[in-house]
């Protein structure tokens, strides 16, 4: 049973629980102030959704990431601020400074360690609350790019940003299928004959495989592993220490039958994410920042990329150090796979990544006074060079990476924040300039609800909030200093996933709910007509019943979805319950088509093996008139022109 399945079961059991008064943010904050005489600020993505249950998981607070403050408060900080003027927004300034030597890093870590120990030694924190249901997994939205270029009759990975590639478990170049099998290597399959022509086993066979990229004659594979080293402490006692590493392998696949390893590079830390722009790979890892007994030993505690320790001038500190976690970023050109062209280390974790055409945006949550905030850092990426650009903050927490979108030198952000004084959620839309200063905003949207999905496209934005009904908001973003809400469509249920589907159509995938009890009644497909943003309508909808209501990867990972509006085909996996609702579960993968006359038509359904374990690994893709369904156990081929008849299969 995978982690997503367990998390969803916890969420299901907790949804009806009302947050105790003692655990509400304002009460927790009051207790903190009373016990220490000062405010200790904590990250609070978990206060994002009043509609979701808040579950007590453990003692302590996880990942205190307070990077750059943007307190939108009155002068005395006692009341929630009213609308900020443009001038007031522009007065805010933030910084992210590089250091000149390792001693500065040592000092920042020791200061943080002292403050952290003081907080916990005084018993300031007795309880912790878990993250809300609106977690970032790319759950509710879809990529900007179309999945198959007009000149290519095969599907590609769903992407968050057009032109910025992302790793996945299955790739195709239109001739071959490349299938990553976690701990068993990579299979290269001839798509026409369905013959496995090559199995690639990595040099270190014990490394779990994370993701891969296929770009012309280049195959790149990312793995996780560990490094063990011998250490000596101040008492001359030797001990072994293991640390996580991430490895990028690069292969020449100009002859897929004989792949050639061109090189590899390691990077300290657990694998977080990656992106590829042209020939440049950008790799993100995170690792715990060790604090040596003396500043002179700091160099050994700094992350390494390849065999080199990251230099001091490539390490960045936010205004106030509030994390003991490094975020490590490197750029590697596929023609020189053994070398990192550039590298950066930020003393900060990362809760959410958004990579646009030109920038990397790094987001973390923070608790400030009576509300929650998201701090944002941006790095310019150009031809492998990484340059710190700006840092800023907005009120509220973000649902997913689709809650941000960069357009014409402005970053648009939709968020949900907890208002401690009114005791409810508020939703907002912010527009930030290149310096990540707020230049426009819409506040006080849908009180008591939370943002579940967003789609910001050019001069128009769409986002869904939910508590009992599903308001789909449309916004005019053409004037960055004056965003305007154009319309609001209220329907039952809510959409957790939005994707443009041809001209003036927006596909929504989510859940139908009972407006009185909020019980989930089935998986809901909606097609919205956006030809008039001031009057968006729901043209068609269908509800799939007997669906397990908390485990559909399409709403957690957009790369799980195969979708092509030009081919009029989209598909994803989900779990069926038996009619008695006794948790007898069956995983299936289904394909759908849409037309205005008949609405949604389910054209294909295939049962998957091992419902809970296999569903997140299922990938659908097509080449020409053939549809392929890949799981961790098999690869199957279907003829789309012959009613999706099974023509061949391979068992792994």
N, C-alpha and C positions, 0 to 999 in steps of 0.2 A: 504493500500500500504506500503510495508516494506521499511526499510532504504536503503537496497541494490538496490531496484528498483529505488528509488528516486536518489541515487547517480549515477546510470547508465544513467538515463535520463539527469542529469546535464552533465555527461561526453559526452553523445551523442550530446547535443546541443552545447557543447564547443569545440568539436574536430577540427572544422575548423577555430577556432580563433587563430590568430598568436599572440605570446607573444609580448606586446608592449615593445619598447626599454627601457622605463623607469622602467619596471618591471623585466627586465632581471637581473640575480643575480649580475653581475659585476656592474650594475648601482645602484642597491639597496645598495650593499656593499660600493660603493663610497660615496653615500649620508650619510650612517652611519658614515663613517670616517670623512667626512667634518663637520658633525654636532656635533661630540663629541670629535674629536681629538684622539680617540682610537677605536679599532675594537671591536664590540660586536658580538659574534659568535652565530649563531642560527642553530637549527636542520633543515635539508633540504632534507628530503625524497621527498619533493614536487618538487625538481629540477631534479628528476631522469630521467624523460622521455621528450626528446625534441619533440617526436612524439605526445605526449598527450598535449591537451590544458591546459593552466594555467588560473585558474579562480579566480578572486578576490572575496573573501567571506566576510571578515570582517576586522575591524580595530584591529591591534595587531598581535602578534606572539604567536602561541600555543606551550606550553610544551617545554621550552628551556632546552634541556637535553644535556649539554656538559659534558661528564663524563671524558674520558681519551683521551688526544690529541695524534695524530700521524701525525704531519705535514710533508708531503713529499714535501718540498720546497727547493729551493736553499738557500744559505746562506743569501742573502738579501731579500728572500721571494718575489722577483719581477717577477720571471719567473717560468713557470711550470717545475718541475724537470724532468730530463732524467731518464733512467733506474737506479734504485738503485742497488748498489753492495750488495752482501750477507753480507759483513762486515758492511755496513751502515745500513742494515735492522736490524742486530743483536744488534746494539748499542742502539736502542730505548728501553726505559724501562717505565713501567707504574705501578701504585700501586692502591690498593683498601684497605684502612686501617679501622680496627675496632676502635671504640672509647673506652676510659676508663671510662668516666662518661657522664651524660646527658649534662653537661655544654659545652662539645665540640660540641655536636649536636646543642645546642642553639646558640653557637657562629657562626657555619657554616650557620644556617638558617638566623640569623640576618645579616650576611655579604651578603648573597644572596639577602635578602630583600632590603638592602640598594642599592646594585648595580642595582637590578631590578627597584626600584623606580626611581633611577637616570636616567636610560635609558628612562623610559616613561615620567618622568617629563620634560626632555629636549626635548621631542617630536621627539626622534630619529626614531621611527617607525610610519609611517603614513598609511601604507598599508600592507596587508598580502596576500600571495598567497596560494592557496589550494594545497593539495597533488596531485601528478601526478596520472595518471591512473594505474601506476604500484604499487599498494598498497599491503601490506602484508595481505593476507587472506589464504595463502596456495594456491593461485589461480592457479598456473600453473603446479603443479607437483603432484606426487603421492607417496605413502608410499613405504618403502623398503619391508615390510613384505607382504607375500601372505595373502589373506583374509580368506582362510580356510585351516587349516592344513590338511595334507593328511589323517589323521586318523579321521577327523571330516567332516561330510557331511552337513555342514551348514556354512553360511557366517558370518563373523565378521566385526567389524568396520574397515574401512580403517585406517591404522596407519602410522604416519610419520616415526617411528623407530621400527624396529622389536623387540618385547619383551617389548615395552613400551606402555602400554594401554592408550587409550584416552576416555573421556566421550562422550556420544552421546545421541540422543533422543530415539533411539530404540536399544534394545539388544536382543539376543537370546542365549540360552544354548543348542539348538537343540531339546528341548522338549517344552519349554515355550517361549513366546514372552513378553518382558517387554517394555511397551510403555509409555513414559513420555509425559504428556499432559499439559505442561506449568503450568497454574494456577489451574489445575483440578486434580492433583495427578498422580499416576502411575497405569496403568492397567496391570494385569498379565493374559495372554491369553494362554490357552492350544492350542498348534499349531495344533494338530490333529483334535480336535473337534471344534475348533474356538469358544470356550466358555470362557467368561471372568470369571476366578475363584476367582479373588480378586481385589479390588480397594484399593490402599494405599493412605490415606489422611494424610498429614503431620500434626504435632502438631500445627504449625502456618500456618493456611490455607491461609493466605494472602501473603505468600512468593512465588514469582515467581520461578519456577523450572528451573534450568539452564541445567544440564547434569546429567547423571547417569552412573554407572559402574556395571556390573554383573560379578562376579568371583566365580565360584563354588557355594557355599552356601551363598555368601555374596553379598548383594545389597547395593550400596552407592549412595546417591543422594545429589547433590549440589544445594543450593538455595540462592537467594539474599533477603535481607531484610534491616531493619534499626533499630537502637537503639536510644531511646530518653532518655536524662538525664537532670537533673536539675543542672544549673550552677550559680555561683555567681561571679560578676565582682568586680573590685577594689572599686567601689562605693557602695558595698553591695546591689546591685540590682540583683534579681534572674531572670533567664531566662531559657528557654528550648533550648536544642541543639540536633539535630538529625544527626546521622552519619550512613553511610552504613556498613553493616556487611554481611559476607558470612558464611553459615552454611553447614557443612558436616554431613549428617545423615547416620548411618550404620545399616543395617537390616540383621538378620539371615533369610535366605529363604530356609533352609533345607527342610521345608514344605511350598511350595509356597502358599498354601491355607491359611496359618496362619503365615505371616511374623512377626518377633519379632524385635522391635527396641532395638538394643544393646547399643546405645549411640549416642551422637552428640557433635560437637565442633564448636564454632563460631570463626571467624577471622575478624578483622577489615578490611574494605575496600570493594570496588566493585570487583566482581568476574572477573578475567582476564582469567585464564586457569588452567588446572590441568593435571597431568600425574600419572600413576600408574606403579610401578615396583615391581612385586611380590606382597607381602602383604602391600607394602608401598605406600601411597597416598602422592603426593606432590601438595600442593595447592598454587596458586598464586593470590594475590589480590593487589589492589592499593588504596591509600587514600591520601588526601591532608594533608600536614604537617602543623598543627596549630602552631603558634608561640605565647607562653604566654608572658605576660608583664615582667616577671622575669624568670631568669634561674631556680629558685627553683620550678617553676611550670611546668618544662619541662616533668617531669615524667607522668603527667596526659595527656600530648599531644602525648605521644608515643603509637603506635598501641598495641592492646591487642590481644592475642590468648587464647581462653578460658577465664578464669578469671584473667590471668596473663599478666602484662605489659612486653613487650619484654625488656630484660636486656640490659644495655649499651654495654656490650662486644659482643652482637649479632647484633649490629647496625654498618653498614659500610658506610663510606664516600669515594667518589672518590677523586682524587687529588684536583679538584676544584668543589665546590658545585654550580650547575647551574640548580637545579630543586627544587621545593617545593612539591614534590610528593614522597611518600613512596612506594616502592615495597616490599610487605610482602610475605615471603615464609615459609611454614611449612611442616613438615612430620608427618603423622599419620599412625600408624599401625592398620589394620582392627581388630586385636584382642584386642586393647585398644583404642576404638574409641572416648573416652572422653579426651584423652591426646595427646598433640603435643610432639613428641619425640625430635624434634629440630626445631628451628625457626631462621630466619634471616630477617633483615630489611635493605634495601639499600636506601639511599636518592637519588633516581633516578626513573624516570618512566621506562617503557619498551615498545618499539614499536614492538618488534618481539622476540618470544621465539623459541629456538631450544633445544630439549632435546635428547641427544644421550643415548647410553647404560649406560654411567657413568657420564656424565656431563650435567649441565644446562647452556646454553648459553643465555645471556641477551644482547640484541642489542638496541642501540639508535642512532638516526641520529644527526649530528652536522655540523655546517657551520664553515669552517676554511679558512681564507684568500680568495682565489678565487675558492674554490671547496667545495664539500660536502663529509662528512666522516661518517662512521659507527663505533661507539665504541662498543666493545664487552667485557663483563665480563663472567668469567666461575666459576661455583661452582661444586665441586666434590660431587656427591650424592652416598652414599653407606650405605645400611641397615638403612636408615632413618637419617643418619648423613650428615649434609651439611657443607662443608668446602670451604671457599673462595680459589680459585686456581690461577687465573691470570686475567689480564686486558690488552687490546690492542686495536688497531684501524686499519681500512683499509680505503682506499680512495673509496668513492662512497656510494650509497644507495643500499639496497637489495630488490629484488622483493618479496621474500617470505622466509619462513623457509627452503625451499628446495634450497635456494641460499647458504646454509651452509651444510657441511657434515663432520663428524669426522671419520677418518679412520687411523688406526695404529698410534695413538698418534699425528696426524696432523689434523688441521682444514682447509678444503678447502672452499674458499669463492669466489663467482662470484658477481660482482657489476657493477653499472653504475654510473659514476660521471660526473658532469658538469665542463667543463674546461672553466673558465671565460675569458681566454686570447684568445682562439680560438673560443669561443662562440658556442661550440657544446658538445654533449654527447660523452663520451669515455667509453668503457667497459673493464673490467679487471678480471683476475683470480689470487687470492692470495693463498698461502699456508703458514699456521702459525704453529709453534711448540706448545708444551704443555704450554709454557709461553706466548702464543699469540703474539710472535714476528714473523715478516715476514721473511721466509727463502727462498721463491721462488715466482715468479709472472710472469704473462704475461700481458702486458699493451698495450694500443692503439689498441684495437680490435673494429672493426666495427664502426668507427667514425660516429656520427650523428644518431646512432640507440640506442635502449635500450633493456636490457634483459627482456624477457617476461616469460621465464620458464627455469628450470634447472633440471638436473638429474645427480648427481655425484655418481657413482657406482664403488666401489673398486678402481682399477687403471685407470678407464676411466671415463671421465666426458662428459656430453652433455648439451649444453645450446642454447637457441634460442634468437636471437636478431631480431628487426623488426623496419623498417621505411616504406619501400615500398615493399620489398621482405622479405622472411623468411629464413635467413641463420641459419641452424642448425650446430653448431660447435661441433666437437669432439676433446677431449684433452687427452693426455697421462699424467697421474698423478703418474706414478710408481716411479719417482724420485722427492721427494718433493722439492728439491732445483732447479729442472729444468723441470717444466711442459712445455709440448710442444703441440701446436695445430696440430692435425693430419689431419683434413679435414674440409671442409665447403660445405654444401649442400644448394643451393639457390632454393627456390620454392615460389610460390605465397602464399599469406596469412601468417598466423603465428599460432603457437601452444601456447596455454596458459596452457596446462596441459600435462604432460608427465608421462608415466607409463610403466615399463618393462612388456612385454606380451609374456611370454615363452622364449625359447632360441633364442637369437640374434634378438629379435623383440622389438621395442619401439613404444608404442601407443601415438599418439598426438591428442589432442582435442583442437580445436581453431576455427579460422574464416578464410574463404576464402575471399580475398579482390581483388579489381581491382588494378593492379600494377600502374596504372596512377593516378587514383583519390583516391585510398585507401578506397573506399566505401566497406563496408562489404556486401558480396554477399550471405553468408549462413554459417551455422555451418559446420566445416570441420573435418572429421576423417581421420587421416593419419596413415599408418603403415610403420615404417622405419626398414630397414634391417641393423643391426649393426654388422653383422658377420665380416666385415672388417671395423674397426673404421676409417681407412684412406680413405674409400670410402663408406660412408653411403648413402643409396639410399632410395627413397620413393617407396615401393613396390606397395602399393595400396592407394587410397584415395576415399572418397565420400563426396559430399557436400549436406547438407540438406537445401533446400530453404524455404522461407517464415518463417524463424526463427527470432524472435525479437532479434536484434543483440547486445544487451547489458545486457541481464539478463539470465545467465545460471549459477546456483549455483555450477556446477561442476568445474567452473574455479575460484571460490572464496573460496570454502570449500571442500577439498578433501573427507571429511567424508560424503558428499552428494552422493558420487559415490559408487555403488556396482560393484566390479570387481573381477573376478577370472579367470585367464588364463587357469588353469587346467580344469575348467568347460566350458571354452570358452564362457564366458558371462560377459557383462558389461552393466551398465545402469545408467541413470541419468535423471533429469527433466529439461525441458526448456520451452520456451514460443513461441507459434505459432502466427504469425500475419495473418490477413485475406489478401487475394490477393490484395486488394485495398490499403493496407498499411495505413489504417485509424485508426490504434491503437485499433482495436478490437482484444483482446488478449485471447488466450486459453492456459492454462498450461497443459502439458502432461508429462508422464513418459515413456521412451522408453528403450527397451533392444536390444542389438546388439550381433551378433556373427561374427567371422572372419575366413576365410580360404584363402589360396593363390590363389585358382582358382576363387572363386566368390567374393573375397574381403569382404567388410562389408555387412552384411545382417541385416535389421531391423526386428526382430522376434516378437516384442510385443510393443504395444502402448496403453496407457490408459489415458483418460482425467481426470484431477484433478479438484477439486472444488476450487473456488476463486483463480484465476490465480496468482495475485500478492502476495496475503497473504500466500498462501499455498505452494508455490513452494520450499521455503527454508526448509520446514519441511518434505518434502516427502523423504521417505527412502524405498529402495528396499532391500530385503534379501531373502535367500532361505534356506529351510531345506529339504534335500533329493530331491525329484522331485517336490516339491511345492515351488512356488514363492509367496512372500507376499509383498504387497504394503501398506505402512502405511502413513497416513496423519493426520493432526489434527482433521479431521472430520470422518475418517473411517479407517478400516483395511480390506483388500481384499486378498483372497487366490486364486491362479491360478494353474492349472495342467500343468506343463511344457511339459510332454510327450504327452499331448492331445491338442497341438496347443495353449497352455496357456489359456485354457478354464477356465472361472470364476466358482469356485465351492462353494464359501461362502464369506460372508462379514459381518462386524459389523459396525454399525453407532454409533458414540459417542454422 
